[in-house]
Amino acid sequence: MNKRRALGVVLVILGGLLAANPLYIYQHPDEVNEVRIVSDPRESGSLNSPRDYLALEQPRGNYTYDDLSPRARTLFDRARESPDNITTFYGDDRRPPDFEFVAENESGAAGNWYIVDHQNETYYVWALQQPPSFGTEQRRSQALFALGLTLLLAGLLYAWRGDQPIGVGASLGALGGVMLLLNISYRYARDLLGGLNVFGGSVFILLALLFGIAGAGYLGYLTARDRFADRSGDPGERSR
C-alpha cells in the first residue's frame, strides 16, 4: 500500500468517526437546564423585573433538604459546591420533579423559584432552561456529520486512485483530526483544551466544512480529469 492509499484509509476512519458523532452525542443536547442557588435574590441582582419579584413571592416549592429526591439533592449539592453556584445538565427527562421547570408560571416569569432549608440556612433555587442559540448541539452535530461525509469521500478517492496529490489529503486529515479532538473536548472534557474549545463551535466547524468541500471537490476534479485522460490516451492530461 503506497502512502496515498494509506492516507485514504486514515481519511475514511476520521470521516467515519465524525459522521458517526450523532451516535455518541448525549441525548437531548439542546435542552440545557440550569439549577442556580442564590443566598438572597433581592441583593444579588437576580431579580430584573416586577414579575421576577412576584415569582419569588410565590415559589413553586418549599422543601427541606431531606425532602428532596436523590436527583434533586445531587443537583442542589453540585450547585452549592460550584464556584458560581450553578450546575448545568442536558435533557428535560433528567430534571427532577422537585425542580420542575415551567416556561411561564403564574407570574409570567420564565423559570421557577424554589426554597430549600438546609443546615439552618435558607437557599433560593432558580430552575430554568437556556433558550436555544445559533450554535446548538444539533447544528454542530449536523455540520460534523457533513464534514465526516466529505472526508469519507476524499478518502475513497485516494483509495480508488493512488496518484492524488498528497498535500490536499494531508491537510484534510489534519483538519479532521483537530475537529475530532475539539469535538470530544467541547462536549465531554472542556478542561482538556481550555480556551481552545472555542474553535469547536459551530462557526469554525462550518469553516472546516467549506474547506473540506473545496478539497474533496478538487480531488474529484482531478479524478475526473485523469479518467478522461485515460480514455483519451493522452498521458499529458493526467495529474501528478
Sine and cosine of phi, psi and omega as CSV:
sin_phi,cos_phi,sin_psi,cos_psi,sin_omega,cos_omega
0.00,0.00,0.83,-0.56,0.01,-1.00
-0.98,0.19,0.11,-0.99,-0.09,-1.00
-0.89,0.47,-0.60,0.80,-0.05,-1.00
-0.93,0.37,-0.65,0.76,0.03,-1.00
-0.94,0.33,-0.56,0.83,0.09,-1.00
-0.89,0.45,-0.64,0.77,0.07,-1.00
-0.89,0.46,-0.61,0.79,0.05,-1.00
-0.87,0.49,-0.64,0.76,0.03,-1.00
-0.90,0.44,-0.67,0.74,0.03,-1.00
-0.88,0.47,-0.68,0.74,0.02,-1.00
-0.90,0.44,-0.62,0.78,0.04,-1.00
-0.90,0.45,-0.67,0.75,0.01,-1.00
-0.91,0.42,-0.75,0.66,0.01,-1.00
-0.88,0.48,-0.69,0.73,0.02,-1.00
-0.88,0.47,-0.65,0.76,0.03,-1.00
-0.90,0.44,-0.66,0.75,0.01,-1.00
-0.91,0.41,-0.65,0.76,0.01,-1.00
-0.94,0.33,-0.66,0.75,0.00,-1.00
-0.92,0.40,-0.46,0.89,-0.03,-1.00
-1.00,0.07,0.09,1.00,-0.09,-1.00
-0.86,0.51,-0.47,0.88,0.07,-1.00
-0.89,0.46,-0.36,0.93,-0.02,-1.00
-0.97,0.25,-0.48,0.88,-0.03,-1.00
-0.92,-0.39,0.22,0.98,0.14,-0.99
-0.98,0.20,0.58,-0.82,0.03,-1.00
-0.92,0.40,0.39,-0.92,-0.06,-1.00
-0.93,0.36,0.51,-0.86,0.05,-1.00
0.77,0.64,0.83,0.56,-0.13,-0.99
-0.92,0.40,-0.35,0.94,-0.04,-1.00
-0.99,-0.12,0.02,1.00,0.11,-0.99
-1.00,-0.03,0.99,0.13,-0.09,-1.00
-1.00,-0.05,0.94,-0.33,-0.03,-1.00
-0.97,-0.23,0.53,-0.85,0.05,-1.00
-0.78,-0.63,0.56,-0.83,0.20,-0.98
-0.83,-0.56,0.89,-0.46,-0.02,-1.00
-0.92,-0.40,0.61,-0.79,0.07,-1.00
-0.92,-0.40,0.80,-0.60,-0.03,-1.00
-0.81,-0.59,0.80,-0.60,-0.02,-1.00
-0.91,0.41,-0.75,0.66,0.03,-1.00
-0.60,-0.80,0.99,-0.14,-0.08,-1.00
-0.85,0.53,-0.50,0.86,-0.05,-1.00
-0.93,0.36,-0.47,0.88,-0.04,-1.00
-0.99,-0.17,-0.27,0.96,-0.10,-1.00
-1.00,0.01,-0.14,0.99,-0.05,-1.00
0.99,0.12,0.25,0.97,-0.03,-1.00
-0.98,0.21,-0.29,0.96,-0.03,-1.00
-0.98,-0.20,0.88,-0.47,-0.12,-0.99
-0.93,-0.37,-0.10,0.99,-0.05,-1.00
-0.42,-0.91,0.27,-0.96,0.06,-1.00
-0.84,0.54,-0.54,0.84,0.01,-1.00
-0.90,0.44,-0.59,0.81,0.03,-1.00
-0.90,0.43,-0.65,0.76,0.03,-1.00
-0.90,0.43,-0.64,0.77,0.02,-1.00
-0.91,0.42,-0.64,0.77,0.03,-1.00
-0.89,0.46,-0.60,0.80,0.02,-1.00
-0.92,0.38,-0.58,0.81,0.02,-1.00
-0.95,0.30,-0.31,0.95,0.01,-1.00
-0.82,-0.57,0.91,0.41,-0.04,-1.00
-0.89,0.46,0.52,-0.86,-0.05,-1.00
-0.97,0.26,-0.38,0.92,0.01,-1.00
-0.40,-0.92,0.49,-0.87,0.04,-1.00
-0.74,-0.67,0.92,-0.39,-0.13,-0.99
-0.82,-0.58,0.35,-0.94,0.36,-0.93
-1.00,-0.10,0.32,-0.95,-0.03,-1.00
-0.85,0.52,-0.62,0.79,-0.04,-1.00
-0.93,0.36,-0.36,0.93,0.00,-1.00
-0.98,0.21,-0.32,0.95,-0.08,-1.00
-0.94,0.33,0.53,-0.85,0.11,-0.99
-0.94,0.35,0.32,-0.95,0.01,-1.00
-0.82,0.57,-0.65,0.76,0.01,-1.00
-0.91,0.41,-0.67,0.74,0.01,-1.00
-0.91,0.41,-0.62,0.79,0.05,-1.00
-0.89,0.46,-0.67,0.74,0.00,-1.00
-0.87,0.50,-0.72,0.69,0.00,-1.00
-0.92,0.40,-0.65,0.76,0.02,-1.00
-0.88,0.47,-0.72,0.70,0.00,-1.00
-0.91,0.42,-0.67,0.74,0.01,-1.00
-0.89,0.46,-0.69,0.73,0.02,-1.00
-0.91,0.41,-0.66,0.75,-0.04,-1.00
-0.92,0.39,-0.55,0.83,-0.02,-1.00
-1.00,0.06,-0.21,0.98,0.00,-1.00
-0.96,0.28,0.57,-0.82,0.00,-1.00
-0.85,0.53,-0.56,0.83,0.00,-1.00
-0.98,-0.21,0.14,0.99,0.03,-1.00
0.86,0.51,0.59,0.81,0.02,-1.00
-0.73,-0.68,0.68,-0.73,0.18,-0.98
-0.81,-0.59,0.60,-0.80,-0.06,-1.00
-0.85,-0.52,0.62,-0.78,0.08,-1.00
-0.55,-0.84,0.34,-0.94,-0.09,-1.00
-0.94,-0.33,0.65,-0.76,0.09,-1.00
0.98,-0.17,0.88,-0.48,0.03,-1.00
-0.89,0.45,-0.46,0.89,-0.03,-1.00
-0.94,0.35,-0.24,0.97,0.01,-1.00
-0.99,-0.11,0.05,1.00,0.03,-1.00
-1.00,0.06,0.81,-0.58,-0.05,-1.00
-0.95,0.33,0.48,-0.88,0.01,-1.00
-0.89,0.46,-0.40,0.92,0.04,-1.00
-0.87,0.50,-0.58,0.81,-0.02,-1.00
-0.91,-0.41,0.76,0.65,-0.03,-1.00
-0.87,0.49,0.65,-0.76,0.01,-1.00
-0.98,-0.22,0.78,-0.62,0.08,-1.00
-0.84,-0.55,0.85,-0.52,-0.11,-0.99
-0.85,0.53,-0.67,0.75,0.03,-1.00
-0.75,-0.66,0.96,-0.27,0.02,-1.00
-1.00,0.04,-0.19,-0.98,-0.12,-0.99
-0.86,0.51,-0.51,0.86,-0.04,-1.00
-1.00,0.06,-0.13,0.99,-0.04,-1.00
1.00,0.08,0.04,1.00,-0.02,-1.00
-1.00,0.08,0.58,-0.81,0.03,-1.00
-0.97,0.24,0.71,-0.70,-0.01,-1.00
1.00,0.08,0.03,-1.00,-0.03,-1.00
-0.62,-0.78,0.59,-0.81,0.08,-1.00
-1.00,-0.07,0.59,-0.80,0.12,-0.99
-0.72,-0.69,0.46,-0.89,0.04,-1.00
-0.90,-0.43,0.75,-0.66,0.02,-1.00
-0.79,-0.62,0.83,-0.56,0.08,-1.00
-0.99,-0.10,0.81,-0.58,-0.06,-1.00
-0.52,-0.85,0.83,-0.56,0.05,-1.00
0.79,0.62,0.77,0.63,0.07,-1.00
0.89,0.45,0.35,0.94,0.08,-1.00
-0.81,-0.58,0.51,-0.86,0.04,-1.00
-0.96,-0.27,0.80,-0.59,0.00,-1.00
-0.90,-0.43,0.66,-0.75,0.09,-1.00
-0.98,-0.18,0.83,-0.55,-0.05,-1.00
-0.94,-0.35,0.80,-0.59,0.01,-1.00
-0.94,-0.33,0.92,-0.40,0.01,-1.00
-0.97,-0.23,0.81,-0.59,-0.06,-1.00
-0.47,-0.89,0.16,-0.99,0.05,-1.00
-0.80,-0.60,0.76,-0.65,-0.02,-1.00
-0.94,0.34,0.69,-0.73,0.06,-1.00
-0.93,0.37,0.54,-0.84,0.00,-1.00
-0.91,0.43,0.57,-0.82,0.03,-1.00
-0.91,-0.42,0.00,-1.00,0.02,-1.00
-0.88,0.47,-0.66,0.75,-0.07,-1.00
-1.00,0.05,0.79,0.61,-0.01,-1.00
-0.94,0.33,0.34,-0.94,0.01,-1.00
-0.90,0.43,-0.53,0.85,0.03,-1.00
-0.90,0.44,-0.67,0.74,0.01,-1.00
-0.93,0.38,-0.65,0.76,0.06,-1.00
-0.87,0.50,-0.69,0.73,-0.03,-1.00
-0.90,0.44,-0.66,0.75,0.01,-1.00
-0.91,0.41,-0.65,0.76,0.01,-1.00
-0.92,0.40,-0.64,0.77,0.03,-1.00
-0.91,0.41,-0.61,0.80,0.05,-1.00
-0.88,0.48,-0.72,0.70,0.01,-1.00
-0.90,0.43,-0.64,0.77,0.05,-1.00
-0.89,0.46,-0.65,0.76,0.03,-1.00
-0.88,0.47,-0.68,0.73,0.04,-1.00
-0.89,0.46,-0.61,0.79,0.02,-1.00
-0.89,0.45,-0.70,0.71,0.03,-1.00
-0.92,0.39,-0.58,0.81,0.07,-1.00
-0.87,0.49,-0.70,0.71,0.00,-1.00
-0.89,0.46,-0.71,0.71,0.01,-1.00
-0.89,0.46,-0.66,0.75,0.01,-1.00
-0.89,0.45,-0.64,0.77,0.02,-1.00
-0.92,0.40,-0.59,0.81,0.05,-1.00
-0.90,0.43,-0.62,0.78,0.05,-1.00
-0.93,0.37,-0.65,0.76,-0.01,-1.00
-0.93,0.36,-0.53,0.85,-0.04,-1.00
-0.97,0.25,-0.73,0.69,-0.02,-1.00
-0.82,-0.57,0.94,-0.33,-0.14,-0.99
-0.99,0.16,0.21,0.98,-0.01,-1.00
-0.94,-0.35,0.36,0.93,0.05,-1.00
-0.94,0.34,0.45,-0.89,0.03,-1.00
-0.89,0.45,0.80,-0.59,-0.13,-0.99
-0.95,0.31,-0.45,0.89,-0.04,-1.00
-0.89,0.46,-0.65,0.76,0.00,-1.00
-0.90,0.44,-0.72,0.69,-0.01,-1.00
-0.91,0.42,-0.63,0.78,0.02,-1.00
-0.90,0.44,-0.64,0.77,0.03,-1.00
-0.91,0.42,-0.68,0.73,0.03,-1.00
-0.91,0.42,-0.63,0.77,0.02,-1.00
-0.91,0.42,-0.68,0.73,0.04,-1.00
-0.89,0.45,-0.66,0.75,0.03,-1.00
-0.89,0.46,-0.71,0.70,0.01,-1.00
-0.89,0.45,-0.66,0.75,0.02,-1.00
-0.90,0.44,-0.67,0.74,0.01,-1.00
-0.91,0.42,-0.71,0.71,-0.02,-1.00
-0.92,0.40,-0.56,0.83,0.05,-1.00
-0.91,0.41,-0.70,0.71,0.03,-1.00
-0.90,0.44,-0.69,0.72,0.02,-1.00
-0.89,0.45,-0.61,0.79,0.00,-1.00
-0.90,0.43,-0.69,0.72,0.02,-1.00
-0.90,0.44,-0.71,0.71,0.00,-1.00
-0.91,0.40,-0.68,0.73,-0.05,-1.00
-0.87,0.49,-0.60,0.80,-0.11,-0.99
-1.00,-0.01,-0.65,0.76,-0.24,-0.97
-0.86,-0.50,-0.34,0.94,-0.08,-1.00
-0.55,-0.84,0.93,0.36,-0.12,-0.99
-0.89,0.45,-0.39,0.92,0.03,-1.00
-0.97,0.25,-0.23,0.97,-0.07,-1.00
-0.89,0.46,-0.72,0.69,-0.04,-1.00
-0.92,-0.40,-0.06,1.00,0.07,-1.00
0.86,0.51,-0.78,-0.62,-0.05,-1.00
-0.90,0.43,-0.30,0.95,0.02,-1.00
-0.93,0.37,-0.24,0.97,0.00,-1.00
-0.88,0.48,-0.35,0.94,0.02,-1.00
-0.86,0.51,-0.48,0.88,0.01,-1.00
-0.97,0.25,-0.07,1.00,0.10,-1.00
-1.00,-0.09,0.13,0.99,0.00,-1.00
-0.97,0.24,0.13,-0.99,-0.10,-1.00
-0.86,0.50,-0.66,0.75,-0.07,-1.00
-0.88,0.48,-0.70,0.71,-0.04,-1.00
-0.95,0.32,-0.53,0.85,0.07,-1.00
-0.91,0.42,-0.65,0.76,0.03,-1.00
-0.91,0.42,-0.63,0.77,0.06,-1.00
-0.89,0.45,-0.67,0.74,0.04,-1.00
-0.89,0.45,-0.61,0.79,0.02,-1.00
-0.90,0.44,-0.67,0.74,0.04,-1.00
-0.88,0.47,-0.68,0.73,0.04,-1.00
-0.89,0.45,-0.67,0.74,0.01,-1.00
-0.90,0.44,-0.66,0.76,0.02,-1.00
-0.90,0.44,-0.67,0.75,0.02,-1.00
-0.89,0.45,-0.69,0.72,0.00,-1.00
-0.91,0.42,-0.72,0.69,0.01,-1.00
-0.91,0.41,-0.59,0.81,0.04,-1.00
-0.90,0.44,-0.64,0.77,0.04,-1.00
-0.90,0.43,-0.68,0.73,0.04,-1.00
-0.89,0.45,-0.63,0.78,0.05,-1.00
-0.89,0.45,-0.63,0.78,0.05,-1.00
-0.89,0.46,-0.71,0.70,0.00,-1.00
-0.89,0.46,-0.64,0.77,0.01,-1.00
-0.90,0.44,-0.69,0.72,0.02,-1.00
-0.90,0.43,-0.63,0.77,0.01,-1.00
-0.91,0.41,-0.65,0.76,0.01,-1.00
-0.91,0.41,-0.64,0.77,0.03,-1.00
-0.90,0.44,-0.65,0.76,0.04,-1.00
-0.90,0.44,-0.64,0.77,0.02,-1.00
-0.91,0.42,-0.63,0.78,0.01,-1.00
-0.88,0.47,-0.66,0.75,-0.04,-1.00
-0.96,0.29,-0.57,0.82,-0.02,-1.00
-0.99,0.12,-0.23,0.97,0.01,-1.00
0.96,0.26,0.36,0.93,0.01,-1.00
-0.96,-0.29,0.99,-0.12,-0.05,-1.00
-0.90,0.43,-0.34,0.94,-0.01,-1.00
-0.93,0.38,-0.29,0.96,0.00,-1.00
-1.00,0.09,-0.17,0.99,-0.07,-1.00
-0.97,0.24,0.55,-0.84,0.05,-1.00
-0.98,0.19,0.42,-0.91,0.04,-1.00
-0.99,-0.17,0.00,0.00,0.00,0.00
